[in-house]
Structure formats: structure tokens, C-alpha cells
């Protein structure tokens, strides 16, 4: 039996009730769309397209593209062909993109035309790229993807097993060099069977929008795997998800499920304070991942929109969310419980299970776990331990079974011999009415002792030195009262913005002195 993932997600819709339904809409001045039947045909043409350019089964191709109609065509067309697509974060530095291209040994690259000029030197230096396929209408000397595809024949999907590598994703990570994470065909449907079906409850009539881009594991599930499983419609945004555009999309397309990250929900709340209206009432559910959702943001969102945010955690290694709140069981300030199909453990430094209300590293077991890292055997062995995958996240499990996020393993530190969770302190600080967001790191004081230091972004940027001195004292007292004397930040600095990954994760290592 052919277990190619494209058959389930695309070809089974060809003769169904959704064949003529819109699968994707690309938001912009020149709105474009594609139906499920058109998607089936174009992805089947990709097989002949690859044959023409002598790109064969198990070859790797890079995708350096915005969220446009061609993205699902190329991604799923590659899977149909047995070719391994590697979506790449368009916001990465040129140096890292060059590293990824050489590390993956991609034979070809699909690139949005607006990225051509700025990445021309990177492409010239690539050791393995043989073909450059351009998406868009800009003048260039390379192969125009759309024109070439139109001349290609429709062929049948390549025969693969569910355990064959389907695609790679390079982990963004909050530190260090990106790692090539290999995922198999069978994992894609399993993310639907677990989270999308049993937690999210996505339906055929849903219209979804994901702030997270398609080159992320989170965005790939949100905007492709989940809606395509049930024949729903996805709205794609090629540009940055600024509040004005997100709000326009919510209104224009009557979005029912919004996927975002905490920083976006925070900025949307600021925007909606003066702009919320009845035109947004179609929104039935929101989802947050990427980093733990502060309690105050969840409560404010619910109060304003009358819709809940499901806070969850996933990873590039596990492909999507495995720990989550549920629509009928939400406790803001927690990340909920295990998604059906997954098992969780919290362990100490000796790999022993910890008890209730004790900080431990989170391990997860489930069928969506990656096949390993590319060319990183030691990293693979340390992360993928038999059936268990290390997340690198620290959590506490409450008596009621719900998990509370404490921070990345590398971000935790001790003050007076007691573990401090930077996220706990940040959540306390950010609940202060004058603070937009914050980041907490350890700092060595003049006596050589470890204390906590906070970087804060103010809602009101126009504040003089005296006002800030008063605010610092107020914040310290505020935190002491909320979470304890030893945890308050001894030093506080104002920042215009905090360093983050493209997924919205705070890069605390960049703030450490």
C-alpha cells in the first residue's frame, strides 16, 4: 500500500464534496486562491516537473519562500514525488541560510523573487544548489516556477512507506546552530489524529489563519496539515503579521480559528482596546504556542473577545502540540495536560522522576517524534532517548495534573540556593499595568552572588528618569508580593524591544552579561 502522506491530505479530496472548495486564499492587493482539486492537479504535476530537472526520489530541495499559494503546491508536490522539501525561515541571517543550504546539500531551491537580490551572494556560494526556481513576477534570469509547472504532466504519487523521511525542518532554537530535524510521512496524519482532532476539534466549515509561518512546525500544522485533513480553508499572509493586517483578515474572511504566539496576542490586545467590534464575533477559538502564555493575556483576551485561548507547547522535534489546555478545561497560567496519544515525564538532573510541585525537565513520548537530527549523532542520542524525547523545558506538575511552565533548562538559575524560573518572574512583572513585556536573566552582583535582573518594555515609552526610578521600586514590591521575596529582580533596565526568535521566543542568552 502506498503510504505517501499526500494521498490522505490531498488526493482523497479529489472526488469528495470539497473538491471544488477553496483550500487556500492568499491575502494581498491581488488576492489569489486555489481549490482542493486544483491543488491535487498541480501537486501531481510536480512529479513531472522534478523529472524534467533530474531531481529524483530522496533528493533534497530548499524552500525559501513567503506564505503564498505556491508553498503548499511545492511542499505537497515534493512529498508526492518522494523528494524531501526543506522549508527555511526567511528571517534568518544570510550566514545561517548559507549554512543550512550547505548542511542539507539541497539540490535545488525555490525562492520568492523579492528575496533574490538580497540573497544572490548566498546562492552563488552554495556548494550543492544546481537549480534555482523563482516564485513571483520580478525580472530575473532563473527558471520561472509557475510557467514551468504549467507545461508539466499529471503523474501518480511515488510509492513510499509511512516511515520514510518526508521533509526536514531546521529548528529555530533560542540558542545555538539550527539543527536539521527529519520527519517521516506517517507523522503528519498523527498530528491531526492527536491534537487537531481530539483537542482543537477542527471542522470542515472552519476558516483558519496562522500568524506562525509555514516554515515552522507550528505554522505547518496550523495552516496546512490541520485544515487539509478536514477540507477547511486557510488564509495565507505573505507579509509580517502586524495587528492592522491580522485584524483585517479576521474581519474580511470571518476567521473561526486563530493561531498565534503570546507576543502577537499581547499586541492585538493593545490594538483591539479601541477597535474591537461585532465584526470579529466569528472567532470561536484561538491557540497559542511558541512560548508559554502569560495568565493575564489569556484572561484579557477572553474578556475582550468572549473566545478562549488554548495554550499549548510543541516542538520542532515533535512536529506540533503535545501538551495543551482543552476547550472545556482551561486554566490560564498553566499549559494544561498531555494531548491524547502522548505521555509525559518530569525528571531531575539524574533522570529520576520528580514528584508533584517539583521542577523537572519535560520528556515526551509520542508517534510524531522526529527521525533524528541530520549529521548530529551526539545531539540525536542526547535528545531522542528510545521512545522518549527531551524537550529542554522545565515544568512543575500541580496536584490537579496541570503543568506550569518554568523556562528553558538553560535559562533556569538559583538565587540563595533556590531555583528561580525566569518565566514566573516575567509573568509577575508583565502583569503590572505599566509593563508591556519583560525578560529575566541571572546577574552576578559585586559580591559575586547570583541575583535576577529584568529587562522591561514599557507601555508608555515617554517616561523620565525620576518616574522610572519610582516605577522600579514599585515593580520590585509588586513582584515580592506576588511570588516571593528572593525572586524579585534586583536590577531593572528599560528596553525598546526584547531579542526574540522568529517564533516569538525570548532569546534570554542575548541579555546575559
C-alpha positions in Angstrom: 0.0 0.0 0.0 1.2 3.5 -0.9 1.6 5.4 2.4 2.6 8.7 0.8 1.1 11.5 3.1 -0.1 13.5 0.1 -2.7 10.8 -0.7 -4.5 11.4 2.6 -4.2 15.2 2.7 -4.8 16.0 -1.0 -5.8 13.2 -3.3 -8.6 11.7 -1.2 -10.4 15.1 -1.6 -10.4 15.0 -5.5 -13.7 13.1 -5.6 -15.2 14.4 -2.4 -17.6 17.1 -1.6 -14.7 19.6 -1.0 -13.0 19.1 -4.4 -14.3 22.5 -5.6 -13.9 24.2 -2.3 -11.2 26.8 -1.7 -8.2 25.3 0.1 -6.0 28.4 0.4 -6.5 32.1 -0.1 -3.5 34.4 -0.3 -4.3 37.8 1.3 -3.0 40.9 -0.5 -3.7 43.5 -3.1 -4.0 40.8 -5.7 -5.9 38.1 -3.8 -5.3 34.6 -5.2 -6.8 31.3 -4.3 -6.6 27.6 -5.1 -9.2 24.8 -4.7 -8.6 21.3 -3.5 -9.0 19.9 -7.0 -6.5 22.4 -8.4 -4.1 21.7 -5.6 -4.3 17.9 -6.4 -3.6 18.5 -10.1 -0.7 21.0 -9.5 1.0 18.8 -6.9 0.8 15.8 -9.3 2.4 18.0 -12.0 5.3 18.5 -9.6 6.4 14.9 -10.2 7.0 15.6 -13.9 8.5 19.0 -13.1 11.1 17.2 -11.0 11.7 14.6 -13.6 12.4 17.3 -16.2 15.1 18.8 -14.0 16.6 15.4 -12.9 15.6 15.8 -9.3 14.6 12.4 -8.0 13.2 10.5 -5.1 15.1 11.2 -1.8 16.8 14.3 -3.3 16.5 17.4 -1.1 15.2 20.8 -2.1 15.2 24.0 -0.2 12.1 26.3 0.1 13.0 29.9 0.9 9.5 31.4 0.4 6.8 33.6 1.9 3.4 32.2 2.7 2.0 32.2 -0.8 -0.2 29.8 -2.9 2.9 28.1 -4.4 4.1 27.0 -0.9 1.5 24.1 -0.4 1.9 23.2 -4.1 5.7 22.8 -3.8 5.6 21.2 -0.3 3.0 18.6 -1.1 4.2 18.1 -4.7 7.6 17.3 -3.3 6.1 14.7 -1.0 4.2 13.2 -3.9 7.5 13.0 -5.8 9.3 11.4 -2.9 11.6 14.5 -2.9 12.4 15.9 0.5 11.4 19.6 0.9 13.2 21.8 3.5 11.3 25.0 4.3 13.7 27.6 5.6 12.9 30.6 7.8 13.1 33.7 5.6 14.0 35.8 8.6 17.3 34.1 9.3 20.6 35.8 8.7 22.3 35.2 5.4 25.2 33.4 7.2 22.8 30.8 8.7 20.8 30.4 5.5 24.1 29.6 3.7 25.0 27.1 6.5 21.6 25.4 6.1 21.9 25.1 2.3 25.4 23.6 2.6 24.5 21.4 5.5 21.4 20.0 3.9 23.1 19.6 0.5 19.9 20.7 -1.2 20.0 20.1 -4.9 17.6 22.9 -5.8 16.0 25.9 -4.2 12.5 27.5 -4.6 12.8 31.2 -3.7 10.4 34.1 -3.6 11.5 36.7 -6.2 11.7 39.5 -3.5 14.4 37.6 -1.8 16.6 37.1 -4.9 18.6 40.3 -4.7 19.5 40.2 -1.1 20.5 36.5 -1.2 22.3 36.5 -4.5 25.7 36.1 -2.9 24.5 33.3 -0.7 23.2 31.4 -3.7 26.5 31.9 -5.6 28.4 30.4 -2.7 26.2 27.4 -2.3 28.1 24.2 -2.9 25.3 22.0 -4.0 22.4 24.1 -5.5 22.0 23.1 -9.2 18.7 24.7 -9.9 17.1 28.0 -8.8 13.3 28.2 -9.2 11.8 31.6 -8.7 8.3 32.3 -7.4 6.9 35.7 -8.4 6.8 38.2 -11.3 10.1 40.0 -10.8 12.5 40.2 -13.7 15.3 37.6 -13.3 17.5 35.1 -15.3 16.4 32.0 -13.5 13.6 29.4 -14.1 10.1 30.8 -13.6 8.4 28.1 -11.4 4.8 28.7 -12.4 5.4 28.8 -16.1 7.4 25.6 -16.0 4.8 23.8 -13.9 2.0 24.6 -16.3 3.8 22.6 -19.0 4.2 19.6 -16.8 2.1 16.4 -17.0 0.0 15.0 -14.2 1.6 11.8 -12.8 0.8 9.4 -9.9 2.3 9.8 -6.5 5.6 7.9 -5.8 5.2 4.8 -3.6 6.6 5.3 -0.1 6.2 3.9 3.4 4.9 5.8 6.4 8.4 5.5 7.9 10.3 7.2 5.0 11.6 10.7 5.6 9.1 13.2 4.1 10.6 16.6 4.9 13.1 18.4 7.1 12.6 21.4 9.3 15.5 23.4 10.8 14.9 24.2 14.4 14.9 27.9 15.1 16.1 27.3 18.7 16.6 30.1 21.3 20.4 29.4 21.2 23.0 27.7 19.0 23.2 26.5 15.5 19.9 25.3 13.7 19.5 21.6 13.6 18.0 19.7 10.6 15.1 17.8 12.0 13.9 14.8 9.9 10.2 13.9 9.8 8.5 10.9 8.3 5.3 10.6 6.2 3.3 9.0 8.9 3.8 11.8 11.4 1.7 14.3 9.5 -1.6 12.5 9.9 -0.8 11.6 13.5 -0.7 15.3 14.4 -4.2 15.6 13.2 -5.3 12.4 14.9 -4.0 13.7 18.2 -4.1 17.4 18.7 -6.2 18.8 15.8 -9.0 16.2 16.1 -9.1 15.5 19.8 -8.2 18.9 21.3 -8.9 21.5 18.6 -11.9 19.8 17.1 -11.3 21.4 13.7 -14.2 21.1 11.2 -14.8 21.3 7.5 -16.5 24.7 7.8 -13.7 26.3 9.8 -11.7 29.2 8.3 -8.2 29.3 9.8 -5.4 31.8 10.0 -2.0 31.2 11.4 0.4 34.0 12.5 3.2 31.5 12.6 4.6 31.0 9.1 4.5 27.8 7.1 8.3 27.2 7.5 7.7 26.5 11.2 6.4 23.2 12.6 3.7 25.1 14.4 2.6 27.0 11.3 2.8 24.0 9.0 0.3 22.1 11.2 -1.9 25.2 11.8 -2.2 26.3 8.2 -1.7 23.1 6.2 -2.0 19.7 7.9 -5.0 20.5 10.2 -7.3 22.3 7.7 -6.4 20.0 4.8 -7.3 17.0 7.0 -10.9 18.0 7.1 -11.2 20.1 3.9 -11.3 23.5 5.7 -10.0 26.8 4.2 -6.7 28.6 5.2 -5.9 32.2 4.8 -2.2 32.9 3.9 -0.4 36.2 4.7 2.9 36.6 2.8 4.0 39.7 4.8 4.6 40.4 8.5 1.5 39.8 10.8 1.1 43.3 12.2 -2.0 43.9 14.2 -3.7 46.0 11.5 -3.4 43.2 8.9 -4.4 40.5 11.3 -7.5 42.4 12.3 -8.4 43.0 8.6 -8.0 39.2 8.0 -10.2 38.4 11.0 -12.9 40.7 9.6 -12.7 40.1 5.9 -12.6 36.3 6.0 -14.6 35.7 9.1 -11.8 33.6 10.7 -13.1 31.0 13.1 -9.7 29.7 14.5 -6.7 32.0 15.1 -3.2 30.5 15.7 -0.7 32.9 17.2 2.0 33.4 19.8 1.9 35.3 23.1 3.6 38.4 21.7 1.1 38.7 18.9 -1.9 38.2 21.3 -0.4 41.0 23.5 0.0 43.4 20.6 -3.5 42.5 19.3 -5.0 43.3 22.8 -3.4 46.7 22.6 -4.8 47.3 19.1 -8.2 46.0 19.9 -8.7 48.1 23.1 -10.0 50.8 20.8 -11.0 48.7 17.8 -13.0 45.7 18.9 -16.4 45.3 17.4 -19.1 42.8 16.3 -17.3 42.1 13.0 -14.9 39.8 14.9 -17.5 37.5 16.5 -16.9 34.6 14.1 -13.8 33.8 16.1 -14.7 30.7 18.1 -11.2 29.6 19.3 -7.6 30.8 19.5 -4.4 28.8 20.0 -1.1 30.0 21.5 2.2 28.2 21.3 5.9 29.0 20.8 6.2 30.2 24.4 4.0 29.9 27.5 1.0 32.2 27.5 1.0 34.7 30.5 -2.1 34.3 32.6 -3.1 38.0 32.2 -3.1 37.8 28.4 -5.4 34.8 28.4 -7.8 36.4 30.8 -7.8 39.7 28.9 -8.4 38.0 25.6 -11.3 36.0 26.9 -12.8 39.1 28.5 -12.5 41.1 25.2 -13.4 38.5 22.6 -15.5 36.0 24.5 -13.3 33.3 22.9 -10.8 31.2 24.7 -7.1 30.8 24.0 -5.8 27.2 24.2 -2.3 27.5 25.5 0.0 24.6 24.5 3.5 23.6 23.9 5.0 21.6 21.0 8.4 21.5 19.4 10.1 21.1 16.0 11.2 17.6 17.2 7.6 16.5 18.0 6.1 18.4 15.0 3.2 20.0 16.9 1.5 20.5 20.3 1.6 17.6 22.7 0.7 19.4 26.0 -2.3 21.7 26.0 -5.3 23.2 27.7 -8.7 21.9 26.3 -11.7 23.9 25.2 -13.8 22.7 28.2 -10.9 22.7 30.7 -8.8 25.9 30.6 -6.7 27.2 33.5 -4.8 30.2 32.4 -1.2 30.3 33.8 -0.9 26.6 33.0 -0.1 24.7 29.8 -2.8 22.1 30.6 -2.4 18.3 30.3 -1.0 15.8 27.9 -2.7 15.6 24.5 -4.3 12.2 23.8 -1.6 10.0 22.2 1.3 11.4 24.2 2.9 10.5 27.6 4.9 13.0 29.7 7.5 12.7 32.4 9.3 15.3 34.6 12.9 14.3 35.6 15.7 15.7 37.6 19.4 16.1 36.8 19.8 12.3 37.5 17.0 11.4 35.1 14.8 10.4 38.1 11.1 11.2 38.1 10.2 14.1 40.3 7.1 14.5 42.5 4.2 16.9 42.4 5.0 20.6 42.7 8.7 20.0 41.9 10.6 21.4 39.0 11.8 18.9 36.4 12.7 18.7 32.7 9.9 17.6 30.5 10.2 14.4 28.4 7.5 13.4 25.9 6.7 10.1 24.2 4.5 10.0 21.1 4.4 8.8 17.5 5.2 12.2 15.9 8.7 12.2 17.2 11.3 13.1 14.6 13.6 10.5 12.9 16.6 12.4 14.4 18.9 15.3 13.5 20.8 15.4 10.3 24.5 14.9 10.7 24.4 15.4 14.5 24.6 11.9 16.0 25.6 13.1 19.5 22.8 15.6 19.6 20.3 13.0 18.4 21.4 10.5 21.1 21.0 13.1 23.8 17.6 14.3 22.6 15.9 11.1 21.4 16.3 8.5 24.2 14.5 5.5 22.9 10.8 6.2 23.0 11.3 9.5 24.9 12.2 12.9 23.6 13.8 15.6 25.7 12.2 19.0 25.3 14.7 21.1 27.2 11.8 22.8 29.0 11.4 22.9 32.8 7.9 22.4 34.2 6.0 21.8 37.5 3.1 19.4 37.7 0.3 20.5 40.0 -1.8 18.2 42.1 -4.6 18.7 39.7 -2.4 17.2 36.9 -1.9 20.5 35.0 1.6 21.6 34.1 3.1 25.0 34.8 6.0 26.3 32.6 9.2 27.4 34.4 11.5 28.1 31.5 14.2 26.5 29.3 16.7 24.3 31.0 19.5 26.7 30.0 17.5 29.7 31.4 17.0 28.4 35.0 19.2 29.7 37.7 19.5 29.6 41.6 19.2 32.5 44.0 20.2 31.7 47.6 20.3 28.1 46.6 16.7 28.1 45.4 15.7 27.5 41.7 14.2 30.6 40.0 12.1 30.3 36.9 12.6 33.4 34.7 9.2 32.9 33.2 7.5 33.0 36.6 9.2 36.3 37.4 8.4 37.7 33.9 4.8 36.7 34.3 4.6 38.6 37.6 6.3 41.7 36.1 4.2 41.7 33.0 1.0 41.7 35.0 1.9 45.2 36.2 -0.2 47.7 34.4 2.7 49.8 33.1 4.7 46.8 31.6 4.2 45.5 28.1 6.6 42.6 28.3 9.8 41.6 30.2 12.7 39.2 30.2 14.6 37.9 33.3 18.2 36.6 33.4 20.8 35.9 36.1 23.3 38.6 37.0 26.4 38.3 39.2 26.4 41.2 41.8 29.6 42.9 43.2 29.7 40.3 46.0 29.8 37.5 43.4 26.3 36.3 44.2 23.6 35.4 41.6 20.6 37.7 41.5 17.8 38.2 39.0 17.9 41.1 36.5 14.9 42.2 34.5 14.6 43.9 31.1 11.3 45.6 30.6 9.4 47.1 27.7 7.0 49.9 28.9 3.6 50.6 27.5 4.4 54.3 27.9 7.8 54.8 26.3 7.8 58.5 27.3 9.0 58.3 30.9 11.7 60.4 32.6 14.4 59.1 34.9 12.7 60.0 38.2 9.5 58.3 37.1 11.4 55.2 36.1 13.2 55.1 39.5 9.8 55.2 41.2 8.5 52.6 38.8 11.4 50.2 39.5 10.7 50.3 43.3 7.0 49.7 42.5 7.8 46.7 40.3 10.1 45.2 42.9 7.4 45.5 45.6 4.8 44.2 43.2 6.9 41.0 42.4 7.7 40.4 46.1 4.0 40.4 47.0 3.1 38.1 44.1 5.8 35.4 44.1 8.2 35.8 47.0 11.0 37.9 48.4 14.0 36.1 46.9 12.7 36.1 43.3 12.2 39.8 42.7 14.7 41.5 40.2 17.5 43.4 42.0 18.2 45.3 38.8 15.8 46.6 36.2 16.6 48.1 32.8 14.3 49.6 30.1 14.5 48.2 26.6 12.8 49.3 23.4 12.3 45.7 22.5 13.4 42.2 23.5 15.5 39.9 21.3 13.3 37.1 20.0 13.4 34.2 17.6 11.0 34.5 14.6 8.6 32.3 16.5 8.4 34.9 19.3 10.6 33.1 21.9 12.6 35.4 24.0 16.4 34.9 23.5 17.5 35.4 27.1 21.0 34.3 26.3 21.5 37.6 24.4 20.6 39.6 27.5 23.0 37.8 29.9 26.1 39.8 30.7 
